Amino acid sequence: MSLEFFYDYRSPYAYLADFQLRGVPIAAKYKPLDAYRVMKALNNHPTPACPAKLKYAILDSTRNARRLGVLFTPNLDLYQALGSGVVDPSFLSRLALAAMDTGTFDTAHGALFEAMWAGEADLVTPEGRQDFLSKHGLPRDLFAMAESEAITRRLKDLDDEAIERGVFGVPIIFVGDEMFFGNDRMDAVRESVAAGRIGGAGA
């Protein structure tokens, strides 16, 4: 049985789903995306494109975080930098892929979600980036690696895979071929894993 987690660090719901994955008794295969590119390809619209939806998403995520006991203090400076193009919107996902190559993904993954939704890390300025790497014991060349052609190509390949499989938003979890969308489907994910279902069929 496989469990695949398609996500983008820009999604508060992905942050909440990631926290809940700790209670699933099977290792997840993490697949970071440029969710905006994927959603556009499937004619979906990301939350920031609708101010009313964005306002509700933050309110809803705050309620969910409180219920789960998860720290939720959005890093608005980073969010705005990503949204305005000051920082490439896909950069956090590319950093995750670079961390996979250096064997530091577990550390980087948690640090990136924390930087986005539970902290004030500066991932915009050169000084802030180096402080971030030093604080978490990550390779000093991680940001440079994330800019490489190989990493950019791998992210595109993951995006293309997601599009082909109908990943219309994030977070989406596959247990085998069975798709679950949203952080509020984790009970169903755990039930599917426990039952050993693949593609909705019983074990």
Solvent accessible surface area in square Angstrom, and as a share of the most:
residue,aa,sasa,rsa
1,M,104,0.46
2,S,55,0.36
3,L,2,0.01
4,E,18,0.08
5,F,0,0.00
6,F,0,0.00
7,Y,0,0.00
8,D,3,0.02
9,Y,0,0.00
10,R,14,0.05
11,S,14,0.09
12,P,15,0.09
13,Y,49,0.19
14,A,0,0.00
15,Y,22,0.08
16,L,0,0.00
17,A,0,0.00
18,D,16,0.08
19,F,60,0.25
20,Q,21,0.09
21,L,13,0.06
22,R,184,0.67
23,G,52,0.50
24,V,12,0.07
25,P,111,0.70
26,I,45,0.23
27,A,92,0.71
28,A,23,0.18
29,K,126,0.54
30,Y,59,0.22
31,K,14,0.06
32,P,0,0.00
33,L,0,0.00
34,D,25,0.13
35,A,4,0.03
36,Y,68,0.26
37,R,88,0.32
38,V,1,0.00
39,M,20,0.09
40,K,162,0.69
41,A,58,0.45
42,L,62,0.31
43,N,127,0.65
44,N,48,0.25
45,H,126,0.56
46,P,24,0.15
47,T,33,0.19
48,P,50,0.31
49,A,70,0.54
50,C,59,0.35
51,P,105,0.66
52,A,76,0.59
53,K,94,0.40
54,L,48,0.24
55,K,158,0.67
56,Y,116,0.44
57,A,5,0.04
58,I,53,0.27
59,L,95,0.47
60,D,25,0.13
61,S,0,0.00
62,T,44,0.26
63,R,104,0.38
64,N,21,0.11
65,A,2,0.02
66,R,168,0.61
67,R,157,0.57
68,L,42,0.21
69,G,66,0.64
70,V,17,0.10
71,L,114,0.57
72,F,25,0.10
73,T,68,0.39
74,P,37,0.23
75,N,10,0.05
76,L,107,0.53
77,D,112,0.58
78,L,3,0.01
79,Y,39,0.15
80,Q,115,0.51
81,A,10,0.08
82,L,3,0.01
83,G,67,0.64
84,S,81,0.52
85,G,49,0.47
86,V,106,0.61
87,V,9,0.05
88,D,71,0.37
89,P,47,0.29
90,S,12,0.07
91,F,3,0.01
92,L,1,0.01
93,S,2,0.01
94,R,12,0.04
95,L,1,0.01
96,A,0,0.00
97,L,3,0.01
98,A,0,0.00
99,A,0,0.00
100,M,65,0.29
101,D,82,0.42
102,T,48,0.28
103,G,70,0.67
104,T,30,0.18
105,F,24,0.10
106,D,125,0.65
107,T,66,0.38
108,A,1,0.01
109,H,14,0.06
110,G,38,0.37
111,A,5,0.04
112,L,2,0.01
113,F,4,0.02
114,E,71,0.32
115,A,3,0.02
116,M,0,0.00
117,W,1,0.00
118,A,13,0.10
119,G,20,0.19
120,E,164,0.74
121,A,33,0.26
122,D,58,0.30
123,L,2,0.01
124,V,51,0.30
125,T,56,0.33
126,P,99,0.62
127,E,122,0.55
128,G,8,0.08
129,R,48,0.18
130,Q,62,0.28
131,D,98,0.51
132,F,10,0.04
133,L,1,0.00
134,S,72,0.46
135,K,151,0.64
136,H,45,0.20
137,G,64,0.62
138,L,10,0.05
139,P,37,0.23
140,R,166,0.61
141,D,77,0.40
142,L,3,0.01
143,F,15,0.06
144,A,71,0.55
145,M,52,0.23
146,A,0,0.00
147,E,106,0.48
148,S,43,0.28
149,E,132,0.59
150,A,51,0.39
151,I,4,0.02
152,T,67,0.39
153,R,124,0.45
154,R,82,0.30
155,L,9,0.04
156,K,104,0.44
157,D,84,0.44
158,L,29,0.15
159,D,2,0.01
160,D,54,0.28
161,E,48,0.22
162,A,0,0.00
163,I,42,0.21
164,E,152,0.68
165,R,74,0.27
166,G,30,0.28
167,V,0,0.00
168,F,76,0.32
169,G,3,0.03
170,V,19,0.11
171,P,2,0.01
172,I,0,0.00
173,I,3,0.02
174,F,10,0.04
175,V,0,0.00
176,G,10,0.10
177,D,106,0.55
178,E,34,0.15
179,M,68,0.30
180,F,22,0.09
181,F,89,0.37
182,G,13,0.13
183,N,5,0.03
184,D,91,0.47
185,R,116,0.42
186,M,3,0.01
187,D,93,0.48
188,A,31,0.24
189,V,1,0.00
190,R,76,0.28
191,E,106,0.47
192,S,0,0.00
193,V,17,0.10
194,A,89,0.69
195,A,46,0.35
196,G,21,0.20
197,R,62,0.23
198,I,77,0.39
199,G,46,0.45
200,G,45,0.44
201,A,62,0.48
202,G,63,0.60
203,A,116,0.90
